[in-house]
Amino acid sequence: MSRMPDTRKSTPTPGNLSPVARYHTLASVKLNRNTRNVKSFVKSIAIGSLFSGALHAQTARLTGAPVRPEPGAIVRLTLNAPVSLGDSVVSVSGRLAGEPLHFMHLTAGTWHSIGGIPVDSEGTLVAIAEIRRASGRTETARVRFNLPKVPPPVAQPLAVDSSFTKPLDAATTARINRENERAREVGRDAHNHPPMWTASFLKPRSSVVTSEFGSGRLFNGALTTRHLGVDFRGAVGEPIRAANRGVVALVDNFFLAGNVVYIDHGGGVVTAYFHMSKTLVSAGDTVKRGQVIGLVGSTGRVTGPHLHWAARYGAITVNPLDLLAFGGGWYPGVAQSGTIAPKYRAPSVARRAPASPPRARRYQ
């Protein structure tokens, strides 16, 4: 009996294959064995790419406006430091022109701050923000401000009594230096209190501006001072209003400024009101935005009744009109919380001239 032929296909082995078929079969076996390693390798590349992207997304960026600020300008700073992979931001600090920056949390990954540009700075200034994360990692972000050359002041001719232009005696100069230092100390101390305002800043008077910030004072043909404030027209006895919510830090009589009121608004911001005929507040008083704090006068070294309005960011004298450029929304959390120091500590200032006194006439 003859056997039927076996039609089942035999499993090929390397021994019964042609050389070419044997090569391809062995290559396929090796590829199958390495498939798991290949998948693992590709997965690791993908994870690495995601991690690298996450780190890139966490890179902080600091921007500022205006990019070419004028002398004495108040600049606005925005920090973007997105949170990813659970490594949240726990603190933000910074500095500009030697003064602290107070970054307020706006939205997820965004903070706002303001800073001051010294009136005599030229070239470039760099603002620095340092971000500390929950993991302990720190990042530093910078923005550079290109400053124009300080222009010569536009002279405002004034014919005045010769007593305004002759040199001051040593005792008067020492007094002016002490008063200037007290004003700077009020500005420095404002960094110790959170921003207190709940709305945008307003002008202390609605009258015409008679002298702008940075203009020169030409007394009897001689340029003697740079005007570091804004003058508003006014008759003796007309009201002067607080530019925003804050605490009265200083009420006194200064040689140059006459009867003065300084208001600490927190966050490094101070406004000052000069030459009053009468002050209506006391140191330590909490004042509201628009509250009448005094009356127009002509006390101090002036040629007639008006209000001289000044501002500081820390110890830096800045243009008070720049305060009007940002509203209460710049620090939205302030308006919601209405934060104010429960106990205001007035700055203690030694009543002696600083070791290296500034030029006395530069105060105004």
KAUR-V407534 format. One record per residue. RES is the residue in one small letter. SS is DSSP state (~ for helix, > for strand, _ for the rest). PHI is phi in whole degrees, 0 to 359 (none if undefined). OMEGA is omega as a letter, one per 20 degrees, with the letter a starting at -180 (* if undefined). Layout:
BEGIN
RES/SS/PHI/OMEGA, RES/SS/PHI/OMEGA
END
This chain:
BEGIN
m/_/none/a, s/_/279/r, r/_/280/r, m/_/287/r, p/_/295/r, d/_/282/a, t/_/270/r, r/_/291/a, k/_/281/r, s/_/280/r, t/_/290/a, p/_/293/r, t/_/234/r, p/~/303/a, g/~/285/a, n/~/252/r, l/_/252/r, s/_/290/r, p/~/305/a, v/~/292/r, a/~/296/r, r/~/299/a, y/~/297/a, h/~/291/r, t/~/293/r, l/~/296/r, a/~/297/r, s/~/294/r, v/~/299/r, k/~/295/a, l/~/294/r, n/~/298/r, r/~/295/a, n/~/266/a, t/~/302/a, r/~/298/r, n/~/295/r, v/~/295/r, k/~/299/r, s/~/297/r, f/~/295/r, v/~/297/r, k/~/297/r, s/~/295/r, i/~/296/a, a/~/297/r, i/~/297/r, g/~/298/r, s/~/294/r, l/~/297/a, f/~/296/r, s/~/298/r, g/~/294/r, a/~/295/r, l/~/295/r, h/~/296/a, a/~/294/a, q/_/275/a, t/_/297/a, a/_/282/r, r/>/225/a, l/>/246/r, t/>/235/a, g/>/220/r, a/>/214/i, p/_/286/a, v/_/283/r, r/_/237/a, p/_/287/r, e/_/283/r, p/_/303/a, g/_/80/a, a/_/284/r, i/>/259/a, v/>/257/r, r/>/252/a, l/>/243/r, t/>/236/r, l/>/251/r, n/>/247/r, a/_/223/a, p/_/301/r, v/_/262/r, s/_/211/r, l/_/55/r, g/_/73/a, d/_/268/a, s/_/285/r, v/>/278/a, v/>/255/r, s/>/200/r, v/>/225/r, s/>/223/a, g/>/188/r, r/>/212/r, l/>/209/r, a/_/54/r, g/_/82/r, e/>/248/r, p/>/295/r, l/>/252/a, h/_/249/a, f/_/276/r, m/>/253/a, h/>/290/a, l/>/265/r, t/>/222/a, a/_/304/r, g/_/83/a, t/>/229/r, w/>/229/r, h/>/241/r, s/>/207/r, i/>/231/r, g/>/211/a, g/>/244/r, i/_/256/r, p/_/302/a, v/_/292/a, d/_/252/a, s/_/275/r, e/_/225/r, g/>/85/a, t/>/226/r, l/>/229/a, v/>/242/r, a/>/266/a, i/>/236/r, a/>/239/r, e/>/246/a, i/>/251/r, r/>/249/a, r/>/255/a, a/_/299/a, s/_/286/a, g/_/96/r, r/_/287/r, t/>/241/r, e/>/232/r, t/>/236/r, a/>/240/a, r/>/227/r, v/>/220/a, r/>/257/r, f/>/254/r, n/>/266/a, l/>/262/r, p/_/289/r, k/_/297/a, v/_/298/a, p/_/284/r, p/_/295/a, p/_/295/r, v/_/285/a, a/>/288/r, q/>/243/a, p/>/298/r, l/>/223/r, a/_/263/a, v/_/227/r, d/_/299/a, s/~/299/r, s/~/295/r, f/~/282/a, t/_/249/a, k/_/283/a, p/_/301/r, l/_/274/r, d/_/284/a, a/~/298/a, a/~/295/r, t/~/292/r, t/~/299/r, a/~/296/r, r/~/297/a, i/~/298/r, n/~/297/r, r/~/296/a, e/~/293/r, n/~/298/r, e/~/293/r, r/~/297/r, a/~/295/r, r/~/296/r, e/~/295/r, v/~/300/r, g/~/296/r, r/~/296/a, d/~/292/r, a/~/296/r, h/~/291/a, n/~/274/a, h/_/237/r, p/_/291/r, p/_/305/a, m/_/253/a, w/_/283/a, t/_/242/r, a/_/204/a, s/_/293/r, f/_/285/r, l/_/231/r, k/_/291/a, p/_/287/r, r/_/217/r, s/_/266/a, s/_/279/a, v/_/291/r, v/>/281/a, t/>/259/r, s/>/208/a, e/_/270/r, f/_/293/r, g/_/90/a, s/_/290/a, g/>/268/r, r/>/250/a, l/>/256/a, f/>/268/r, n/_/52/r, g/_/89/a, a/>/246/r, l/>/282/a, t/>/246/a, t/>/218/r, r/>/252/a, h/_/280/a, l/_/257/r, g/_/186/r, v/>/233/a, d/>/263/r, f/>/245/r, r/>/295/r, g/_/184/r, a/_/263/a, v/_/305/r, g/_/97/r, e/_/283/a, p/>/285/r, i/>/237/a, r/>/247/r, a/_/294/a, a/_/290/r, n/_/189/a, r/_/295/r, g/>/177/r, v/>/238/r, v/>/292/a, a/>/264/a, l/>/204/r, v/>/226/a, d/>/195/r, n/>/244/a, f/>/255/a, f/_/298/a, l/_/279/a, a/_/267/a, g/>/68/r, n/>/287/a, v/>/236/r, v/>/227/r, y/>/248/r, i/>/245/r, d/>/271/r, h/>/265/a, g/>/81/a, g/_/64/r, g/_/87/a, v/>/262/r, v/>/226/r, t/>/242/a, a/>/226/a, y/>/227/a, f/>/248/r, h/>/68/a, m/>/295/r, s/_/279/r, k/>/205/r, t/>/260/a, l/_/244/r, v/_/226/r, s/_/234/r, a/_/301/a, g/_/98/r, d/_/290/r, t/>/272/a, v/>/245/r, k/_/266/r, r/_/299/r, g/_/87/r, q/_/290/r, v/>/288/a, i/>/246/r, g/>/180/a, l/>/236/r, v/_/301/r, g/>/206/r, s/_/223/r, t/_/283/a, g/_/89/a, r/_/269/a, v/_/225/r, t/_/259/a, g/_/178/a, p/_/293/r, h/>/186/r, l/>/252/r, h/>/260/a, w/>/254/a, a/>/233/r, a/>/211/r, r/>/226/r, y/>/247/a, g/_/64/r, a/_/271/a, i/>/270/r, t/>/284/a, v/>/232/r, n/_/286/a, p/~/297/r, l/~/294/r, d/~/293/r, l/~/295/a, l/~/285/a, a/~/284/r, f/_/241/a, g/_/272/r, g/~/296/a, g/~/291/r, w/~/296/r, y/~/240/a, p/~/298/a, g/~/296/r, v/~/294/a, a/~/296/a, q/~/286/a, s/~/269/a, g/_/61/a, t/_/300/r, i/_/206/a, a/_/297/a, p/_/295/r, k/_/231/a, y/_/272/r, r/_/255/r, a/_/294/a, p/_/294/r, s/_/264/a, v/_/237/r, a/_/295/a, r/_/271/r, r/_/214/a, a/_/292/r, p/_/296/a, a/_/301/r, s/_/241/a, p/_/294/r, p/_/288/r, r/_/295/a, a/~/302/a, r/~/280/a, r/~/273/a, y/_/298/a, q/_/271/*
END
